[in-house]
Amino acid sequence: MPQPILRTDRLLLVPLADRHLDLEIRLDSDPEVLRYLSSRASTRNEVVAAHERRMTLASKVDGLGLWIAFASGSGEPGAPPPEQEADGEFIGLMMLPPAHGPDQPDDPTVSDLGYRLVRRYWRKGFASEASRVLLRHAFDTVGQSRVIAQTMAANAGSIGVMRAIGMRYVRTYHPEFDEPLPDAHLGEVEYEMTRAMWDETR
């Protein structure tokens, strides 16, 4: 099952592809967007390498991966022609790959929710809107058992999204970093949505 195009009332989510590299570069060139991930903006070469890792993650579990979000005035179902992407403003990168990393489970039925938005679209509800459709896709289409989300404990905006979409706090943990970011001493937090929780929300 390939990643589908997903829609919400305001967003068109298109599976990440090589043609989107310039959008990723634009997103990761803003140090504020990466504030809780890195001490600086990413170079082009770093984004190219990150793009390759993202595409590899998207190949591991059918239906999971990353999506580029565009503004869309229509909630009509169906795949738009490729040129329609250019008609909508680029909103950001929405992520639902298999869980990965040293602090995440090695389980193909667990996925990792994430979102990275162009700064001008912060605090407009887009991350929550995209996350809800990704949760529905994870549980109703892919058949995941659990979706987790992790961020720095200091990242109040991201934690607000996790809570808004009904995710539950799991833990605070303290990984070691060679170059810790400001407030890293507060640790990282993990939230979750389980299949049982998802079924209850419906």
HELIX and SHEET records of a PDB file:
HELIX    1   1 ASP A   18  HIS A   20  5                                   3    
HELIX    2   2 LEU A   21  ASP A   28  1                                   8    
HELIX    3   3 ARG A   44  LEU A   57  1                                  14    
HELIX    4   4 PRO A   82  ASP A   87  5                                   6    
HELIX    5   5 ARG A  119  TYR A  121  5                                   3    
HELIX    6   6 PHE A  126  ARG A  136  1                                  11    
HELIX    7   7 HIS A  137  VAL A  142  3                                   6    
HELIX    8   8 ALA A  156  ALA A  164  1                                   9    
HELIX    9   9 ALA A  184  LEU A  186  5                                   3    
HELIX   10  10 ARG A  195  THR A  201  1                                   7    
SHEET    1   A 5 LEU A   6  ARG A   7  0                                        
SHEET    2   A 5 LEU A  11  PRO A  15 -1                                        
SHEET    3   A 5 GLY A  65  ALA A  71 -1                                        
SHEET    4   A 5 PHE A  90  LEU A  96 -1                                        
SHEET    5   A 5 GLY A 114  LEU A 117 -1                                        
SHEET    1   B 4 VAL A 110  ASP A 112  0                                        
SHEET    2   B 4 ARG A 146  MET A 152  1                                        
SHEET    3   B 4 GLU A 188  THR A 194 -1                                        
SHEET    4   B 4 ARG A 168  TYR A 173 -1                                        
END                                                                             
